Amino acid sequence: MAGMVGKRSRKRRQGHLLIVSGMSGAGKTLALQTLEDIGYFCIDNLPPSLLPTLVARARRGQRVAVVIDSRADEPLSEFVNAFEQLRGDRVPAELLFLDCADEALIRRFKETRRPHPLANEQLSLPQAIAHERVLLAPLREKADRVLDTTLFRPQDLREAIRSLYREAGAPAPLRLRLISFGYKYGIPADADLIFDVRFLRNPHYTPNLQPLPGTDPAIRDYVLSDKQTQAFLCELERFLSHLLPQYQQEGKAYLTLGIGCTGGRHRSVVIADYLSEWFAQQGYRVSVEHRDLERGDE
């Protein structure tokens, strides 16, 4: 599926107000999470009467996504009228409706054991679904796009949302966090991947380098100039180039990589900084934390 946004230019960023509606269980929560990952300001279960308050954000160039559905404690006819007015005022607004077959919705609610928002002592699950279809029929009729998620896996829906609403030329949505650390102080508890670089040449045993931190150019040159380090980074880049797109395909938005050496002062710092620069060149959003840089030695 092709994206909807044209090529970037130096002009002011174009805003977008995306209203997400649809059947309960069709994937609105997952769609909203995906939209947030690609840069939308997101609000769930917005009362229809508050919709005009978000127009100013879209006019200023912000991309805003809101969910309005059967949970609203207001007549949905108010939303239909407000949305028609937005179109008349040429606000960059769009209505996305997520639909799903009744059989799939019933199966999903049974699997998750979550109650349908309209189900109660008077309405069974199938009756609640049927009632919701009636309530949402005017929104489905006004929708710019209807996405049927009956046969979708979670990653299918994520990919569909990213393909439709990610800005052309935008960096990869996966956000990377690098932590350099010393094994003597423990492994970071929140790391998804750990790389042990204690086998690399150690500046600690060179007297004039030992007092310097890993952020010093002399330490960086010492570590990176070694043939063993160069071979390691070549293989690591190849490995990560294959691995990260697989995480993205599964819908992962955040990934934390730990780079560890003995004390967290020299080698791990150099490698973390190097990877940060390399990731940025690949278009990823990345941050670096040197946890033990000021804590000890190698």
The 8 nearest C-alpha neighbors of each residue, nearest first, counted from 0:
[[1, 162, 2, 163, 159, 3, 158, 161],
 [0, 2, 162, 163, 3, 4, 164, 159],
 [1, 3, 163, 162, 4, 164, 0, 165],
 [4, 2, 163, 164, 1, 5, 166, 165],
 [3, 5, 166, 2, 167, 6, 164, 165],
 [6, 4, 167, 7, 3, 166, 2, 8],
 [7, 5, 167, 8, 4, 168, 166, 3],
 [8, 6, 5, 167, 168, 9, 10, 12],
 [9, 7, 10, 6, 11, 12, 5, 168],
 [8, 10, 11, 7, 12, 6, 13, 5],
 [11, 9, 8, 12, 7, 13, 6, 60],
 [10, 12, 13, 9, 60, 8, 59, 14],
 [11, 13, 60, 10, 14, 61, 7, 9],
 [14, 12, 60, 11, 15, 61, 57, 58],
 [60, 15, 13, 57, 61, 62, 58, 12],
 [14, 16, 62, 91, 57, 92, 63, 17],
 [17, 15, 92, 63, 57, 64, 62, 91],
 [16, 18, 64, 93, 92, 94, 63, 15],
 [19, 17, 94, 65, 64, 66, 95, 93],
 [20, 18, 66, 95, 65, 96, 94, 17],
 [21, 19, 96, 68, 67, 66, 95, 97],
 [22, 20, 97, 96, 98, 68, 23, 25],
 [21, 23, 25, 98, 24, 97, 99, 131],
 [22, 24, 25, 21, 115, 26, 27, 116],
 [23, 25, 26, 104, 22, 107, 108, 27],
 [24, 26, 22, 99, 23, 98, 97, 27],
 [25, 27, 29, 24, 28, 30, 97, 148],
 [26, 28, 30, 29, 31, 25, 97, 19],
 [29, 27, 31, 30, 26, 32, 43, 66],
 [28, 30, 32, 26, 31, 27, 33, 157],
 [31, 29, 27, 33, 28, 32, 26, 34],
 [32, 30, 34, 28, 33, 29, 27, 35],
 [33, 31, 29, 35, 34, 30, 28, 36],
 [34, 32, 36, 30, 35, 31, 157, 29],
 [33, 35, 31, 37, 36, 39, 32, 30],
 [34, 36, 39, 32, 38, 33, 37, 41],
 [35, 37, 33, 34, 38, 172, 32, 252],
 [38, 36, 34, 35, 172, 165, 39, 33],
 [39, 37, 35, 36, 34, 40, 62, 165],
 [38, 40, 35, 62, 63, 34, 41, 64],
 [39, 41, 63, 64, 35, 62, 38, 42],
 [42, 40, 64, 65, 39, 63, 35, 31],
 [41, 43, 65, 66, 64, 45, 44, 40],
 [42, 44, 66, 65, 45, 41, 67, 31],
 [45, 43, 66, 67, 46, 71, 42, 70],
 [44, 46, 67, 43, 47, 66, 42, 65],
 [45, 47, 48, 71, 49, 44, 73, 67],
 [48, 46, 78, 49, 50, 45, 77, 67],
 [47, 49, 46, 50, 77, 78, 51, 81],
 [50, 48, 47, 52, 51, 46, 45, 53],
 [49, 51, 52, 47, 48, 53, 54, 46],
 [52, 50, 54, 53, 49, 48, 81, 55],
 [51, 53, 50, 54, 49, 55, 56, 48],
 [54, 52, 51, 56, 55, 50, 57, 49],
 [53, 55, 57, 51, 56, 52, 58, 50],
 [54, 56, 58, 57, 53, 59, 52, 51],
 [57, 55, 59, 53, 61, 54, 58, 60],
 [56, 58, 14, 61, 54, 60, 15, 59],
 [57, 59, 55, 60, 56, 14, 54, 61],
 [60, 58, 56, 57, 61, 55, 14, 13],
 [14, 61, 59, 13, 57, 12, 58, 62],
 [62, 60, 14, 57, 56, 59, 63, 15],
 [61, 63, 15, 39, 14, 57, 16, 40],
 [62, 64, 40, 16, 39, 41, 15, 17],
 [63, 65, 17, 41, 18, 16, 40, 39],
 [66, 64, 42, 18, 41, 43, 19, 67],
 [65, 67, 19, 43, 44, 20, 18, 45],
 [68, 66, 44, 20, 45, 19, 65, 71],
 [67, 69, 20, 70, 71, 21, 66, 44],
 [68, 70, 71, 131, 134, 135, 67, 75],
 [71, 69, 68, 72, 116, 44, 67, 117],
 [72, 70, 73, 69, 46, 68, 44, 67],
 [71, 73, 70, 46, 74, 69, 75, 47],
 [74, 72, 71, 75, 46, 47, 77, 48],
 [75, 73, 76, 77, 72, 71, 78, 47],
 [76, 74, 78, 77, 73, 79, 47, 71],
 [75, 77, 79, 74, 78, 80, 137, 73],
 [78, 76, 75, 80, 79, 74, 81, 47],
 [77, 79, 47, 81, 75, 76, 80, 82],
 [80, 78, 76, 82, 77, 81, 83, 75],
 [79, 81, 83, 77, 78, 82, 76, 84],
 [82, 80, 78, 84, 83, 79, 77, 85],
 [83, 81, 85, 79, 84, 80, 78, 86],
 [82, 84, 86, 80, 85, 81, 79, 87],
 [83, 85, 87, 81, 82, 86, 88, 80],
 [86, 84, 88, 82, 87, 90, 83, 89],
 [85, 87, 89, 83, 88, 84, 90, 82],
 [86, 88, 84, 85, 89, 83, 90, 82],
 [87, 89, 85, 86, 90, 84, 83, 91],
 [90, 88, 86, 87, 91, 85, 92, 84],
 [89, 91, 85, 92, 88, 86, 58, 54],
 [92, 90, 15, 16, 89, 14, 93, 57],
 [93, 91, 16, 90, 17, 15, 86, 94],
 [92, 94, 17, 18, 143, 16, 95, 91],
 [93, 95, 18, 142, 143, 17, 19, 96],
 [96, 94, 19, 144, 142, 145, 18, 143],
 [95, 97, 145, 21, 20, 19, 142, 139],
 [98, 96, 21, 146, 25, 145, 147, 20],
 [99, 97, 147, 21, 22, 25, 146, 148],
 [98, 100, 149, 148, 147, 25, 101, 104],
 [101, 99, 103, 102, 149, 104, 98, 147],
 [100, 102, 104, 103, 105, 99, 128, 125],
 [103, 101, 105, 104, 100, 106, 99, 107],
 [102, 104, 106, 100, 101, 105, 149, 107],
 [105, 103, 101, 107, 106, 102, 24, 108],
 [104, 106, 102, 108, 103, 107, 101, 109],
 [105, 107, 103, 109, 104, 108, 110, 102],
 [108, 106, 110, 104, 109, 105, 103, 111],
 [109, 107, 111, 105, 110, 106, 112, 113],
 [108, 110, 112, 106, 107, 111, 105, 113],
 [111, 109, 107, 108, 112, 106, 113, 105],
 [110, 112, 108, 113, 109, 107, 106, 114],
 [113, 111, 109, 110, 108, 114, 107, 115],
 [112, 114, 111, 108, 115, 109, 110, 107],
 [115, 113, 116, 112, 118, 108, 124, 117],
 [114, 116, 118, 117, 113, 124, 23, 127],
 [117, 115, 118, 114, 70, 23, 69, 127],
 [118, 116, 127, 115, 119, 131, 122, 128],
 [117, 119, 127, 115, 122, 124, 116, 123],
 [120, 118, 122, 121, 117, 123, 127, 124],
 [119, 121, 122, 118, 123, 117, 124, 127],
 [120, 122, 119, 123, 118, 126, 127, 117],
 [123, 121, 119, 118, 126, 127, 120, 124],
 [124, 122, 126, 125, 118, 127, 121, 119],
 [123, 125, 127, 126, 118, 128, 122, 115],
 [126, 124, 128, 127, 123, 129, 105, 101],
 [125, 127, 129, 123, 128, 124, 122, 130],
 [128, 126, 124, 130, 118, 117, 129, 125],
 [129, 127, 131, 125, 126, 130, 124, 132],
 [128, 130, 126, 132, 127, 131, 125, 133],
 [131, 129, 127, 133, 132, 128, 126, 134],
 [132, 130, 134, 128, 133, 129, 127, 135],
 [133, 131, 129, 135, 130, 134, 136, 128],
 [132, 134, 130, 136, 131, 135, 129, 137],
 [133, 135, 131, 132, 136, 130, 69, 137],
 [136, 134, 132, 138, 133, 137, 131, 139],
 [135, 137, 139, 133, 138, 134, 132, 140],
 [138, 136, 140, 139, 135, 141, 134, 79],
 [139, 137, 141, 140, 135, 136, 142, 79],
 [140, 138, 142, 136, 141, 137, 96, 135],
 [139, 141, 137, 138, 142, 136, 143, 135],
 [142, 140, 138, 139, 137, 143, 94, 79],
 [143, 141, 94, 139, 144, 140, 95, 96],
 [144, 142, 94, 95, 93, 141, 145, 96],
 [143, 145, 95, 142, 96, 146, 94, 93],
 [146, 144, 96, 97, 95, 147, 142, 98],
 [145, 147, 97, 98, 148, 96, 144, 95],
 [148, 146, 98, 99, 149, 97, 145, 150],
 [147, 149, 151, 99, 150, 25, 146, 98],
 [150, 148, 99, 151, 147, 100, 103, 98],
 [149, 151, 148, 152, 147, 103, 99, 155],
 [152, 150, 148, 155, 149, 156, 153, 154],
 [151, 153, 155, 154, 156, 150, 148, 149],
 [154, 152, 156, 155, 151, 157, 29, 26],
 [153, 155, 157, 249, 156, 152, 250, 158],
 [156, 154, 152, 158, 153, 151, 157, 159],
 [155, 157, 159, 153, 158, 154, 151, 160],
 [158, 156, 154, 160, 159, 155, 33, 161],
 [157, 159, 161, 155, 156, 160, 162, 154],
 [158, 160, 156, 162, 157, 161, 155, 163],
 [161, 159, 163, 157, 162, 158, 164, 156],
 [162, 160, 158, 165, 164, 159, 163, 157],
 [163, 161, 159, 2, 160, 164, 158, 0],
 [162, 164, 2, 160, 161, 3, 159, 165],
 [165, 163, 161, 162, 160, 2, 166, 3],
 [164, 166, 161, 162, 37, 163, 167, 2],
 [167, 165, 169, 4, 168, 164, 2, 5],
 [166, 168, 169, 6, 4, 5, 165, 7],
 [167, 169, 166, 170, 7, 6, 165, 171],
 [168, 170, 166, 167, 171, 165, 172, 282],
 [171, 169, 282, 283, 172, 168, 284, 281],
 [170, 172, 283, 173, 282, 169, 284, 174],
 [171, 173, 37, 170, 174, 36, 252, 283],
 [174, 172, 252, 171, 253, 247, 175, 283],
 [175, 173, 253, 284, 285, 252, 172, 254],
 [174, 176, 285, 254, 255, 253, 284, 173],
 [175, 177, 255, 286, 285, 287, 256, 254],
 [176, 178, 287, 256, 255, 257, 288, 286],
 [179, 177, 257, 288, 289, 287, 258, 256],
 [180, 178, 258, 289, 267, 268, 259, 257],
 [181, 179, 263, 259, 291, 290, 258, 178],
 [263, 182, 180, 262, 261, 260, 183, 259],
 [181, 183, 185, 261, 184, 260, 186, 259],
 [182, 184, 181, 185, 262, 261, 263, 186],
 [185, 183, 182, 181, 186, 262, 180, 291],
 [186, 184, 182, 183, 187, 181, 180, 188],
 [185, 187, 182, 188, 184, 180, 181, 259],
 [188, 186, 189, 190, 185, 257, 180, 178],
 [187, 189, 190, 186, 185, 191, 257, 255],
 [188, 190, 187, 191, 255, 186, 257, 256],
 [191, 189, 255, 256, 192, 187, 257, 188],
 [192, 190, 255, 256, 254, 189, 193, 257],
 [191, 193, 256, 190, 257, 255, 194, 254],
 [192, 194, 257, 256, 258, 195, 190, 191],
 [195, 193, 258, 257, 259, 196, 192, 256],
 [194, 196, 259, 197, 258, 260, 193, 198],
 [197, 195, 198, 260, 199, 259, 194, 267],
 [196, 198, 260, 199, 195, 261, 259, 266],
 [197, 199, 196, 200, 195, 201, 260, 227],
 [200, 198, 197, 196, 201, 228, 227, 266],
 [199, 201, 222, 202, 198, 225, 228, 266],
 [200, 202, 203, 199, 204, 266, 222, 265],
 [203, 201, 205, 204, 208, 209, 200, 218],
 [204, 202, 209, 201, 205, 297, 208, 206],
 [203, 205, 202, 206, 201, 209, 208, 297],
 [204, 206, 202, 208, 203, 207, 209, 201],
 [207, 205, 209, 208, 204, 203, 210, 202],
 [206, 208, 205, 209, 210, 211, 202, 204],
 [209, 207, 205, 206, 211, 210, 202, 203],
 [208, 210, 203, 206, 211, 207, 205, 202],
 [211, 209, 208, 212, 207, 206, 203, 296],
 [210, 212, 208, 209, 215, 213, 218, 207],
 [213, 211, 214, 215, 264, 265, 210, 292],
 [212, 214, 265, 268, 215, 218, 269, 264],
 [213, 215, 212, 216, 269, 268, 219, 218],
 [214, 216, 213, 218, 217, 212, 219, 211],
 [217, 215, 219, 218, 220, 214, 213, 221],
 [216, 218, 220, 219, 215, 221, 208, 211],
 [219, 217, 221, 215, 216, 220, 213, 222],
 [218, 220, 216, 222, 217, 221, 269, 223],
 [219, 221, 217, 223, 218, 222, 224, 216],
 [220, 222, 218, 219, 224, 223, 217, 225],
 [223, 221, 219, 220, 224, 225, 218, 200],
 [224, 222, 220, 225, 221, 228, 219, 229],
 [225, 223, 221, 220, 222, 226, 229, 228],
 [224, 226, 228, 227, 223, 222, 229, 221],
 [227, 225, 229, 228, 230, 224, 223, 231],
 [228, 226, 230, 225, 229, 231, 199, 200],
 [229, 227, 231, 225, 226, 230, 223, 232],
 [228, 230, 226, 232, 231, 227, 233, 225],
 [229, 231, 233, 227, 228, 232, 226, 234],
 [230, 232, 228, 234, 229, 233, 235, 227],
 [233, 231, 235, 229, 234, 230, 236, 228],
 [232, 234, 230, 236, 231, 235, 229, 237],
 [233, 235, 237, 231, 232, 236, 238, 230],
 [236, 234, 232, 238, 237, 233, 231, 239],
 [237, 235, 239, 233, 238, 234, 240, 232],
 [236, 238, 234, 240, 235, 239, 233, 241],
 [237, 239, 235, 241, 236, 240, 242, 234],
 [238, 240, 242, 236, 241, 237, 243, 235],
 [241, 239, 237, 238, 242, 236, 243, 244],
 [240, 242, 239, 238, 243, 244, 237, 245],
 [243, 241, 239, 245, 244, 240, 238, 246],
 [242, 244, 246, 245, 239, 241, 240, 247],
 [245, 243, 247, 246, 242, 248, 241, 240],
 [246, 244, 248, 243, 242, 247, 249, 241],
 [247, 245, 243, 249, 244, 251, 248, 250],
 [248, 246, 244, 250, 251, 249, 245, 243],
 [247, 249, 245, 250, 246, 244, 154, 158],
 [250, 248, 246, 247, 154, 251, 245, 157],
 [249, 251, 247, 248, 154, 252, 157, 246],
 [250, 252, 247, 246, 249, 253, 173, 254],
 [253, 251, 173, 174, 250, 36, 172, 247],
 [254, 252, 174, 173, 251, 175, 255, 176],
 [253, 255, 175, 176, 174, 191, 256, 252],
 [254, 256, 176, 190, 191, 175, 177, 257],
 [257, 255, 192, 177, 190, 193, 191, 176],
 [256, 258, 193, 178, 190, 179, 177, 192],
 [259, 257, 179, 194, 267, 193, 178, 195],
 [260, 258, 180, 195, 267, 181, 179, 196],
 [259, 261, 197, 181, 267, 263, 196, 262],
 [260, 262, 181, 182, 297, 263, 183, 197],
 [263, 261, 181, 297, 296, 264, 260, 295],
 [181, 262, 264, 180, 291, 260, 267, 292],
 [263, 265, 292, 262, 213, 296, 212, 268],
 [266, 264, 213, 268, 267, 212, 263, 269],
 [267, 265, 269, 268, 260, 270, 213, 222],
 [266, 268, 179, 259, 270, 260, 258, 269],
 [269, 267, 271, 213, 266, 179, 265, 270],
 [268, 270, 266, 272, 267, 271, 219, 213],
 [269, 271, 273, 267, 272, 268, 274, 266],
 [272, 270, 274, 268, 273, 269, 267, 179],
 [273, 271, 275, 269, 270, 274, 268, 276],
 [272, 274, 270, 276, 275, 271, 269, 277],
 [275, 273, 277, 271, 276, 272, 278, 270],
 [276, 274, 272, 278, 273, 277, 271, 279],
 [277, 275, 279, 273, 274, 278, 280, 272],
 [276, 278, 274, 280, 279, 275, 273, 281],
 [279, 277, 281, 275, 280, 276, 283, 274],
 [278, 280, 282, 276, 283, 281, 277, 275],
 [279, 281, 277, 278, 282, 276, 283, 275],
 [282, 280, 278, 279, 283, 277, 170, 171],
 [283, 281, 170, 279, 280, 171, 278, 284],
 [284, 282, 279, 171, 278, 281, 170, 285],
 [283, 285, 174, 175, 279, 282, 173, 286],
 [284, 286, 175, 176, 174, 283, 275, 279],
 [285, 287, 176, 177, 175, 288, 284, 275],
 [288, 286, 177, 176, 178, 289, 285, 275],
 [287, 289, 178, 290, 177, 179, 286, 176],
 [290, 288, 179, 292, 178, 291, 268, 180],
 [289, 291, 180, 288, 292, 179, 178, 263],
 [290, 292, 294, 263, 180, 293, 289, 181],
 [291, 293, 264, 289, 294, 263, 290, 212],
 [294, 292, 291, 295, 264, 290, 212, 296],
 [295, 293, 291, 292, 296, 264, 262, 263],
 [294, 296, 262, 293, 264, 291, 297, 292],
 [297, 295, 262, 264, 294, 263, 203, 265],
 [296, 262, 261, 203, 264, 263, 295, 265]]
